[in-house]
Amino acid sequence: MLTGITISQIYVPDQDAALDFYVGKLGFRVHSDMQFGPMRWLTVVPPGQPDRQVLLEKPGPPSMSEETAAEVRQAISKGVAGGHLFLACDDAHATHAELEGKGVEITEEPVEQPYGIDFGLRDPFGNHLRIAQLKQA
C-alpha cells in the first residue's frame, strides 16, 4: 500500500540558479546533488520537512529529446509548464515581506481565503508557487 509522496518534481532550465533561489531565498536545503548517469540529480527539501524532496530537474536527455527540452523550457518561461509548489508558513504577511525584500517576484499579494491567508509568486524560471498561512482546524 502507498504511504506517501517522497519526491515532487519541477523543471528548471538552470540548476545553479534554482539552488540560489530555492536555498538562498526560500530557505530550502540541499538533500541530494549528484551525477546520476547523464543527468544531475538535484533535490532540495523545505525547512522542517526532510522527507518531502523537490527534484529540480533540467529538461533534456535522457528523459526527453533536445527538441522537446527546448519546448519545455519555452513553456516554463511562459508559466504554462504546469510546475506548481504549494508551501505553508506561520505568518503570510511576514513571509511575503521577507521574500519581497529579497527581490522575489510576487505575483499576488496576501489574500484572506476560506483556508487561511495566501499569496503567489514565481521562481526565476516561471514556475508558480503559492505560500499559505493555513487556518487551524
Backbone bond lengths (Angstrom), bond angles and torsions (degrees), N, CA, C in turn:
res aa  C-N    CA-C-N  psi(-1)  N-CA   C-N-CA  omega(-1)  CA-C   N-CA-C  phi
1 M - - - 1.446 - - 1.522 109.94 -
2 L 1.309 117.28 146.37 1.459 121.77 178.40 1.523 110.35 -69.23
3 T 1.338 115.57 145.13 1.463 119.56 -179.79 1.522 113.82 -122.17
4 G 1.328 118.07 -6.61 1.458 118.55 177.69 1.511 113.15 158.84
5 I 1.310 114.91 173.93 1.460 122.39 174.78 1.516 107.31 -96.46
6 T 1.322 116.99 129.37 1.455 120.26 -179.86 1.528 112.32 -106.45
7 I 1.345 117.44 -35.94 1.462 120.81 -178.60 1.520 109.25 -134.83
8 S 1.323 115.77 129.45 1.461 122.66 168.58 1.518 106.23 -108.58
9 Q 1.329 117.03 162.05 1.454 120.48 -175.17 1.517 110.71 -133.39
10 I 1.324 116.01 141.09 1.460 121.59 167.94 1.524 107.18 -134.58
11 Y 1.337 115.69 151.87 1.453 120.62 177.02 1.518 110.16 -87.01
12 V 1.316 115.50 136.66 1.457 122.99 174.48 1.530 107.58 -136.38
13 P 1.318 118.56 128.40 1.458 119.45 -178.11 1.530 114.26 -73.85
14 D 1.332 117.55 -17.18 1.461 121.43 -178.53 1.533 107.87 -136.73
15 Q 1.324 116.25 105.63 1.468 119.61 -175.09 1.525 112.74 -69.56
16 D 1.322 118.42 -31.60 1.463 119.53 177.89 1.529 110.94 -69.14
17 A 1.325 116.95 -41.03 1.468 120.26 176.14 1.530 110.24 -66.14
18 A 1.334 116.59 -34.64 1.470 120.41 177.05 1.529 110.15 -63.97
19 L 1.332 117.14 -41.48 1.467 119.85 176.64 1.518 110.74 -60.53
20 D 1.319 117.31 -43.74 1.461 120.81 179.34 1.523 110.68 -58.29
21 F 1.341 116.89 -41.71 1.456 120.60 -178.55 1.524 111.70 -74.14
22 Y 1.339 117.00 -56.55 1.464 120.02 -172.67 1.531 112.99 -70.04
23 V 1.326 117.39 -35.54 1.468 120.46 178.16 1.525 110.34 -88.85
24 G 1.327 116.34 -51.60 1.456 120.71 -174.17 1.519 114.98 -69.86
25 K 1.344 117.75 -36.38 1.468 120.06 -176.47 1.523 113.45 -103.83
26 L 1.335 117.60 -38.46 1.469 119.45 -177.29 1.526 113.53 -93.54
27 G 1.335 117.96 -13.61 1.460 120.14 176.45 1.514 115.58 86.54
28 F 1.343 117.95 12.38 1.460 120.23 173.31 1.521 107.69 -66.69
29 R 1.331 116.54 168.23 1.465 119.93 172.28 1.520 108.38 -126.96
30 V 1.323 115.43 154.22 1.463 120.94 179.87 1.517 108.84 -71.76
31 H 1.317 116.41 130.28 1.453 122.16 174.65 1.530 109.82 -98.15
32 S 1.339 116.82 -51.91 1.465 122.35 -180.00 1.519 109.09 -138.01
33 D 1.320 115.94 137.94 1.459 121.66 174.31 1.516 106.59 -147.37
34 M 1.335 115.57 98.54 1.466 119.77 -176.34 1.520 110.91 -152.53
35 Q 1.315 114.84 158.85 1.456 119.94 171.94 1.516 107.39 -77.02
36 F 1.295 115.74 126.63 1.461 122.03 -179.70 1.526 105.94 -122.11
37 G 1.333 115.11 86.66 1.455 119.06 -172.83 1.515 108.54 67.10
38 P 1.329 117.94 -131.22 1.468 120.31 -177.46 1.536 113.94 -83.79
39 M 1.334 118.22 3.58 1.459 119.68 -177.53 1.525 111.25 -124.53
40 R 1.316 115.03 157.20 1.465 121.14 174.30 1.524 107.54 -89.57
41 W 1.330 115.97 121.44 1.461 122.50 177.90 1.518 106.84 -93.47
42 L 1.337 116.01 106.04 1.454 121.80 -174.11 1.517 108.51 -124.93
43 T 1.332 116.54 112.37 1.460 120.63 177.10 1.525 109.39 -122.10
44 V 1.323 114.01 147.18 1.457 121.91 176.02 1.524 107.69 -127.19
45 V 1.329 115.42 158.86 1.463 120.36 177.86 1.515 109.11 -127.94
46 P 1.346 116.10 142.40 1.462 118.79 178.17 1.531 110.29 -72.43
47 P 1.327 117.04 156.74 1.462 119.99 179.16 1.526 111.41 -55.08
48 G 1.322 115.69 133.01 1.460 120.98 175.76 1.519 115.02 78.90
49 Q 1.322 119.48 2.37 1.468 121.15 -179.46 1.529 110.78 -133.62
50 P 1.319 117.15 70.64 1.471 119.97 -175.79 1.531 114.57 -66.45
51 D 1.319 117.76 -13.05 1.463 120.28 -179.39 1.528 112.74 -96.26
52 R 1.326 118.36 3.35 1.469 122.23 -177.84 1.520 109.38 -116.69
53 Q 1.313 116.59 87.26 1.452 121.11 -177.69 1.525 111.34 -86.69
54 V 1.333 114.98 150.34 1.457 122.20 171.97 1.521 106.50 -119.34
55 L 1.321 116.21 119.59 1.460 121.96 176.97 1.522 107.93 -81.84
56 L 1.320 116.72 119.54 1.460 122.53 176.37 1.531 106.03 -94.40
57 E 1.313 115.29 91.93 1.471 121.12 -170.35 1.514 112.12 -99.04
58 K 1.311 115.59 128.14 1.457 121.64 175.12 1.524 107.89 -82.13
59 P 1.346 118.15 123.62 1.459 119.30 179.99 1.524 110.96 -64.56
60 G 1.305 115.79 131.99 1.463 120.73 178.47 1.508 111.48 158.46
61 P 1.328 115.48 -174.96 1.464 120.09 178.48 1.529 110.14 -60.24
62 P 1.302 121.11 146.60 1.459 126.66 11.28 1.533 114.34 -92.02
63 S 1.343 117.70 -5.93 1.463 118.41 -174.39 1.527 113.11 -77.95
64 M 1.336 117.19 -18.03 1.472 120.08 179.73 1.519 109.15 -157.49
65 S 1.309 115.36 160.05 1.461 120.38 177.62 1.523 109.93 -70.20
66 E 1.330 116.66 162.95 1.461 120.02 177.57 1.526 110.80 -64.03
67 E 1.328 117.87 -33.87 1.462 121.29 177.33 1.529 111.21 -62.88
68 T 1.326 116.32 -45.77 1.466 120.53 177.93 1.526 110.28 -66.24
69 A 1.336 117.19 -39.62 1.467 120.90 179.07 1.522 110.83 -59.36
70 A 1.330 117.67 -39.27 1.466 121.08 177.90 1.524 110.33 -62.93
71 E 1.326 117.31 -39.77 1.463 121.11 177.65 1.526 110.87 -66.02
72 V 1.321 116.71 -39.99 1.470 120.87 178.81 1.528 109.97 -65.20
73 R 1.333 118.04 -43.79 1.472 120.66 178.42 1.525 110.82 -59.87
74 Q 1.333 116.60 -39.83 1.461 120.31 178.10 1.534 110.69 -65.01
75 A 1.336 116.77 -42.47 1.470 120.74 178.90 1.531 110.93 -63.80
76 I 1.337 117.23 -39.01 1.466 120.71 178.05 1.526 109.53 -60.55
77 S 1.328 116.90 -47.87 1.466 120.25 -176.08 1.524 112.19 -63.78
78 K 1.339 117.09 -25.85 1.466 120.92 177.55 1.527 112.00 -86.54
79 G 1.341 116.96 -7.56 1.455 120.55 -179.00 1.514 113.75 78.39
80 V 1.339 117.25 21.77 1.465 120.63 -177.52 1.532 112.53 -119.06
81 A 1.323 117.06 16.82 1.463 120.06 -177.76 1.524 112.64 -81.49
82 G 1.313 117.56 -6.74 1.459 119.68 177.80 1.512 114.20 88.77
83 G 1.338 118.49 -0.35 1.457 120.04 179.11 1.515 110.77 -74.57
84 H 1.318 117.01 116.91 1.468 122.42 177.65 1.528 108.55 -136.25
85 L 1.303 115.83 139.33 1.459 121.63 169.99 1.518 107.21 -126.62
86 F 1.315 116.32 137.40 1.458 122.96 177.20 1.523 106.96 -115.32
87 L 1.324 116.19 117.95 1.458 122.31 -174.50 1.517 110.04 -118.85
88 A 1.319 116.03 156.66 1.465 122.12 179.69 1.522 109.63 -114.22
89 C 1.324 115.37 153.39 1.461 121.38 175.61 1.526 108.55 -145.48
90 D 1.320 116.35 168.57 1.466 121.09 179.09 1.525 112.31 -86.49
91 D 1.346 117.05 -29.31 1.462 121.39 -176.06 1.529 108.04 -142.67
92 A 1.329 116.64 101.72 1.467 121.49 -175.31 1.525 111.79 -62.25
93 H 1.315 117.86 -41.25 1.465 119.94 -177.70 1.526 111.23 -67.36
94 A 1.322 118.31 -42.04 1.463 121.25 178.78 1.528 110.64 -67.51
95 T 1.332 116.97 -41.74 1.463 120.65 178.90 1.520 110.31 -64.14
96 H 1.327 116.74 -43.16 1.465 121.65 176.97 1.526 110.53 -57.29
97 A 1.332 117.41 -48.69 1.462 121.72 -178.70 1.533 111.14 -62.64
98 E 1.333 116.84 -41.43 1.465 121.30 179.58 1.532 110.63 -62.71
99 L 1.325 116.75 -46.86 1.466 120.20 -178.13 1.526 111.18 -68.53
100 E 1.310 116.48 -39.26 1.463 120.28 177.47 1.530 109.85 -61.57
101 G 1.328 116.44 -39.41 1.460 121.40 177.40 1.519 113.39 -65.05
102 K 1.327 116.41 -25.26 1.470 121.51 177.70 1.521 112.05 -88.30
103 G 1.329 117.24 2.26 1.450 120.44 177.60 1.512 115.55 85.02
104 V 1.335 117.55 15.81 1.458 121.31 178.81 1.533 109.52 -71.28
105 E 1.334 116.71 139.04 1.464 121.71 179.86 1.526 109.76 -74.73
106 I 1.320 116.51 104.32 1.463 122.70 178.21 1.527 107.23 -87.70
107 T 1.330 116.68 126.49 1.467 120.35 -178.44 1.520 112.51 -103.39
108 E 1.326 116.61 -16.44 1.463 120.67 178.40 1.521 108.51 -150.44
109 E 1.310 115.83 129.06 1.461 121.60 179.51 1.528 110.12 -69.83
110 P 1.342 117.94 161.94 1.463 120.09 177.89 1.533 111.57 -56.78
111 V 1.332 114.95 133.45 1.458 122.29 -177.56 1.527 108.43 -132.97
112 E 1.312 115.87 137.01 1.475 121.18 174.84 1.527 107.94 -71.86
113 Q 1.317 116.18 125.59 1.463 123.32 179.13 1.532 107.64 -122.01
114 P 1.330 118.89 166.16 1.472 120.15 177.53 1.535 113.15 -58.84
115 Y 1.327 117.01 -27.27 1.470 121.35 -177.23 1.524 112.71 -96.78
116 G 1.329 118.55 -5.63 1.462 121.69 -179.01 1.517 110.89 148.57
117 I 1.327 116.19 -151.49 1.463 122.06 178.31 1.519 107.02 -115.27
118 D 1.341 116.63 130.30 1.458 117.42 177.24 1.518 111.22 -140.52
119 F 1.331 114.38 165.72 1.462 121.34 177.32 1.520 108.70 -148.02
120 G 1.327 115.69 163.97 1.455 120.97 -176.35 1.512 112.15 -116.66
121 L 1.322 115.15 152.86 1.454 122.32 175.55 1.519 109.34 -152.69
122 R 1.317 115.27 171.05 1.461 121.01 176.80 1.514 108.59 -126.63
123 D 1.326 115.50 146.50 1.459 118.23 172.71 1.530 107.65 -77.41
124 P 1.329 118.94 174.74 1.462 120.51 -175.90 1.529 114.29 -62.15
125 F 1.317 117.50 -11.01 1.463 121.62 -175.35 1.521 112.90 -103.18
126 G 1.327 117.77 -17.15 1.457 121.62 -179.57 1.512 114.64 118.06
127 N 1.338 118.39 -6.18 1.466 120.49 177.52 1.531 109.37 -66.71
128 H 1.328 115.38 140.66 1.463 121.60 -178.77 1.526 110.97 -87.34
129 L 1.328 115.80 139.76 1.454 122.45 174.10 1.516 107.73 -131.85
130 R 1.326 116.12 143.93 1.466 122.36 173.13 1.515 106.68 -124.91
131 I 1.298 114.73 138.08 1.461 120.99 178.54 1.518 107.39 -122.21
132 A 1.334 116.13 128.62 1.462 120.30 -174.76 1.525 111.32 -129.12
133 Q 1.322 113.61 140.06 1.457 122.56 166.61 1.522 104.26 -96.55
134 L 1.312 116.37 102.29 1.448 121.25 -172.69 1.523 111.25 -80.24
135 K 1.344 115.57 143.01 1.461 120.68 174.67 1.519 108.77 -69.74
136 Q 1.299 115.78 148.07 1.458 120.51 175.16 1.523 109.90 -73.63
137 A 1.317 116.85 139.61 1.467 121.06 -178.33 1.511 110.83 -67.67
